[in-house]
Amino acid sequence: MKKFDIPSYYRSSIIGKIKEIRQKKDPRKKDFTPTTLDYGVVRFHIARHFGFCFGVENAIEISYKAIEENPNKRIFLLSQMIHNPDVNDDLQDRGIKFIMDTYGKQLIEWEDIHSDDVIIIPAFGTTLEILDLLEKKGIETKKYDTTCPFVTRVWKRADQLGKQNKTIIIHGKYKHEETRATYSYSKKNAPSLIIKDMKEAVVLSEFMLGNRSLEEFESTFEGKFSPNFNPKTDLDKIGVINQTTMLATETQAISNFLKGVMLEKFGAKNSKDHMADTRDTLCYATNENQDSTYGLLKTKADLAIVVGGYNSSNTSHLVELCEEKLPTYFISNESEIKSATEIKHFDFENKKLLKSINYLPEKEVIDIILTSGASCPDTVVENVLKKILDYFPTALSTDEILSQLEKTD
C-alpha cells in the first residue's frame, strides 16, 4: 500500500503503534476482532480498521501539495475536502476557500473564479457540468483532482452498464457530493435513478411489478431520476451501484431484493438478462470498517464512542450499527467530552446535538468501544482516548499496555 505524505499532526503515536502491531500479526486483514487496551479501571476495545483510508490520505497529500506549490495564488476547493471538520478547518486556516458547501449551495459565485486560480477537486469527485464550466474558464482540473479511485471505479462501472443498455440504480443520498457526481456520470450514458434505502427499493419494486401506477413515479422520486426517464421501459434491465460510503450490507440487500423482483417478473430463465451483477462497486475501506464494527460488537461493552464528522456518511453508518447494540455517542472530537459525567454527541437521524449526563457507568471496570470514520485523523481518536483516561487517575500507563500488546502472540 502506498505511503502518503500528509502532515504529521494527523498521525498518532498511540494509534499508529496499535495499527502497526495489528498489521504485523494480521497482514492479510482477516482478523476483525478488536484490539483491547486494558488500563485496569477502564478497557478500550478499538476497531481493527478505522481512520484515514487510501482515498482520504491521497486527497490530503494533494491538497497540501497545492498549498505548497502555489504560495502566491488563490486556491479554492469545490466543496469540503472530506467530511471532517478538523481537516477542513486546517485547510481554510491555510487560505483555501470553499466554492460550495457540502450540499452544493454556492458560497462563492462562479464569475469570481478566474483562469489563474487553483481549483482542488475533493475526494468525492465532482459533476461533469462543473468540470465543463471550469474548463471553459480555462482552469486546470487534472493537476489537483483528488477524486478517490474507488469513486472513479464506480463511474467506470456505470459506463459499462450504460453500454449494456442497463438502467443504473444508485444506492446513495441524493444530496451527497459523491452521489451527485456519480449521477452526473451515469445519466450521460444510461437512464439513472437514486434510491436512499431499502424502503425506497420496495417502493421502486411496486412500479416495476405494476402494483403502483406509473403516473405516481415522477412525484415519488422527484429530483432523483435522469431526464426522459421512462419507468415503463427503463426498469426492465437494471444494475445497482452505490455511493461508496453507504452501508455495504444494505447495498447488497437492495441488489438481492431487486434481483428477486426481476425473477418474479421475468422468470428464472430470463432474469439474469435483466439484472447486472455489480458487487464490485463496494469500497474496500467501507467494507473493512463496517466488518471491524461487527467484530467490535461481539465484545461485551458498556458504551460505544464513534468519532468523525457529523456530515460523514461512512461514520454515521458505524454509529447506526453500534446503536443497535449499546449506548452510542457520536462525537466530532475530544472537545465534546465535557467531563466524566457529561458528553455532547450528535443525533444523526434528527441532525441535532444532544447532551447526556452520567454516560460513564459507575462500576469497577468500564468497557468502551472506540472507532472512527474513514475521514477522521488518528490524532483525534488518540485525543478522545486520552481525554477519557484523564478521568481515571489510577489507570495503567499507555506505554506499558502497548509494550504488553506487542509481546502478546
Secondary structure, DSSP 8 states (H G I E B T S, - for coil): -------GGG--HHHHHHHHHHHHH-TT------EEEE-SSEEEEE-SS-S--HHHHHHHHHHHHHHHH-TTS-EEESS-SSS-HHHHHHHHHTT-EESB-TTS-BSS-GGG--TTSEEEB-TT---HHHHHHHHHTT---STTB---HHHHHHHHHHHHHHHTT-EEEEES-TTSHHHHHHHHHHHHHS-EEEE-SHHHHHHHHHHHTTSS-GGGHHHHTTTSB-TT--TTTTTSSEEEEE-TTS-HHHHHHHHHHHHHHHHHHH-TTTHHHHB---GGGS-HHHHHHHHHHHHHTTS--SEEEEES-TT-HHHHHHHHHHHTTS-EEEESSGGGB-SSSEEEEEETTTTEEEEEES-S--SSSEEEEEEE-TTS-HHHHHHHHHHHHTT-TT---HHHHHHHHHH--
